Amino acid sequence: MRNRIKRLLREGFRAFEGRLAKEYDYVVIARPQLAELVAHDAQAAVTTALGELLERAGLLVAEVDAS
């Protein structure tokens, strides 16, 4: 279960790769409630929860247009 949670968190961070503030290092501590979330909905739920957390913390920046 621990490795699955780590993998899901890494994939969740990849979803926000272009929007994360670059001046910070990120440390995530998975609480026991995350195991319950993973058991029910897996990747979509982890990515949503991670996005909400990053947004509340003010760590998401607007996406930069590549053109």
KAQUI-V949184 format. One record per pair of residues at least 4 apart in sequence whose C-alpha atoms are under 8 Angstrom apart, sorted by the first residue. I is the first residue (numbers start at 1). J is the second residue. D is the distance in Angstrom with one decimal. If there is no record, write none. Layout:
i:I j:J d:D
i:I j:J d:D
//
This chain:
i:1 j:5 d:6.3
i:1 j:35 d:7.6
i:2 j:6 d:6.3
i:3 j:7 d:6.1
i:4 j:8 d:6.1
i:5 j:9 d:6.1
i:5 j:34 d:7.8
i:5 j:35 d:7.3
i:5 j:38 d:7.2
i:6 j:10 d:6.2
i:7 j:11 d:6.2
i:8 j:12 d:6.0
i:8 j:42 d:7.5
i:8 j:43 d:5.9
i:8 j:46 d:6.8
i:8 j:47 d:8.0
i:9 j:13 d:6.2
i:9 j:46 d:6.9
i:9 j:47 d:7.5
i:9 j:50 d:8.0
i:10 j:14 d:6.3
i:11 j:15 d:6.5
i:11 j:43 d:7.9
i:11 j:47 d:7.8
i:12 j:16 d:7.1
i:12 j:43 d:7.4
i:12 j:46 d:6.6
i:12 j:47 d:4.5
i:12 j:50 d:6.8
i:13 j:17 d:6.1
i:13 j:47 d:7.6
i:13 j:50 d:7.7
i:15 j:47 d:7.4
i:16 j:20 d:6.2
i:16 j:51 d:7.6
i:16 j:60 d:8.0
i:18 j:63 d:6.3
i:18 j:64 d:7.6
i:19 j:60 d:5.2
i:19 j:61 d:5.0
i:19 j:62 d:6.0
i:19 j:63 d:5.4
i:20 j:59 d:6.0
i:20 j:60 d:4.9
i:20 j:61 d:6.1
i:21 j:59 d:5.5
i:21 j:60 d:6.0
i:21 j:61 d:6.1
i:30 j:34 d:6.3
i:31 j:35 d:7.7
i:32 j:36 d:7.3
i:33 j:37 d:6.5
i:34 j:38 d:6.1
i:34 j:46 d:7.9
i:35 j:39 d:6.1
i:36 j:40 d:6.6
i:37 j:41 d:6.2
i:37 j:42 d:6.7
i:37 j:45 d:6.8
i:37 j:46 d:7.3
i:38 j:42 d:4.2
i:38 j:43 d:7.3
i:38 j:45 d:7.3
i:38 j:46 d:7.0
i:41 j:45 d:5.5
i:41 j:46 d:8.0
i:42 j:46 d:6.2
i:43 j:47 d:6.0
i:44 j:48 d:6.1
i:45 j:49 d:6.0
i:46 j:50 d:6.0
i:47 j:51 d:6.0
i:48 j:52 d:6.2
i:49 j:53 d:6.2
i:50 j:54 d:6.1
i:51 j:55 d:6.0
i:52 j:56 d:6.1
i:53 j:57 d:6.2
i:54 j:58 d:6.2
i:54 j:59 d:5.3
i:54 j:60 d:6.2
i:55 j:59 d:6.0
i:55 j:60 d:5.7
//
